[in-house]
Amino acid sequence: MSTDESRDVSVVLPENATIKNIREVQSCLVLNAKASQGQDHWTIDASNVQSIDTAGLQLCLALDRELKAKPVKPTWNGSKVFKRVADDLGLTQQLDGI
């Protein structure tokens, strides 16, 4: 995670965001959320994601909803795999068109 004067948070998702390592992904997101309270924009970098399943995408969607409720503006940068799986599950719109 990094923050700058514009109050921007950058979070990088791991290459594998599947049920097998969902706790690692969740821990990363929770730690960033606790460390960045008061920030008004998040960039979630999923550009290196090579494997993601429904559990991983559900966690991403939960983060997206939680941020928007604060209100925080999340921006998603997804890999081809991330985008394809989100599209297959009908979640592209919910994640702001990644």
C-alpha positions in Angstrom: 0.0 0.0 0.0 1.1 3.5 -0.7 -0.4 6.9 0.2 0.5 10.4 -1.0 -0.6 13.9 -0.4 -3.7 13.5 -2.6 -4.9 10.9 -0.1 -4.7 8.0 -2.7 -4.3 4.4 -1.6 -2.8 1.8 -4.0 -3.4 -1.9 -3.3 -1.9 -4.7 -5.4 -3.7 -8.0 -5.5 -1.7 -11.2 -5.6 -1.4 -13.3 -8.8 -3.7 -15.9 -7.3 -6.9 -14.8 -5.7 -8.7 -18.1 -5.3 -10.4 -19.9 -2.5 -7.1 -21.7 -1.8 -5.4 -18.4 -0.7 -8.4 -16.2 0.0 -7.3 -15.5 3.6 -4.1 -14.0 2.2 -6.1 -11.8 -0.1 -8.5 -10.8 2.7 -5.6 -10.1 5.1 -4.0 -7.8 2.5 -7.3 -5.9 2.0 -8.1 -5.7 5.7 -4.6 -4.4 6.6 -4.9 -1.7 3.9 -8.3 -0.7 5.0 -7.2 -0.2 8.6 -4.1 1.7 7.6 -5.8 4.0 5.2 -8.9 5.3 7.0 -9.7 8.8 5.9 -8.3 8.3 2.4 -10.7 9.3 -0.4 -9.5 7.3 -3.4 -8.3 3.8 -3.8 -6.6 2.2 -6.8 -6.9 -1.6 -6.7 -4.3 -3.1 -9.0 -5.4 -6.5 -10.2 -3.2 -6.3 -13.3 -1.0 -9.2 -12.2 -3.9 -11.5 -11.3 -3.5 -14.8 -13.2 -6.1 -16.9 -11.4 -9.3 -15.7 -9.7 -12.4 -17.6 -8.8 -15.8 -16.7 -7.4 -14.5 -16.4 -3.9 -11.8 -13.9 -4.9 -14.2 -11.8 -7.0 -16.8 -11.8 -4.1 -14.1 -10.4 -1.8 -13.3 -7.7 -4.4 -17.0 -6.9 -4.8 -17.4 -6.6 -1.0 -14.4 -4.3 -0.8 -15.8 -2.2 -3.7 -19.2 -1.8 -1.9 -17.6 -1.0 1.4 -15.5 1.7 -0.1 -18.3 3.3 -2.0 -20.4 3.3 1.2 -17.8 5.5 3.0 -17.8 7.3 0.3 -14.4 6.4 -1.3 -13.8 6.3 -5.0 -12.3 2.9 -6.0 -10.5 2.5 -9.4 -9.9 -1.0 -10.6 -7.1 -2.0 -12.9 -7.6 -5.7 -13.9 -5.7 -8.2 -15.9 -7.3 -10.0 -18.8 -8.1 -12.9 -16.5 -9.6 -10.7 -13.9 -11.7 -8.9 -16.5 -12.8 -12.1 -18.1 -13.9 -13.7 -14.9 -15.7 -10.5 -13.7 -17.5 -10.4 -17.1 -18.4 -14.1 -17.0 -20.0 -13.5 -13.6 -21.7 -10.3 -14.6 -19.7 -8.1 -12.2 -18.1 -5.8 -14.7 -20.6 -3.0 -14.1 -20.4 -3.3 -10.3 -16.6 -2.9 -10.5 -17.0 0.3 -12.5 -16.3 -1.3 -15.9 -12.8 -2.5 -15.0 
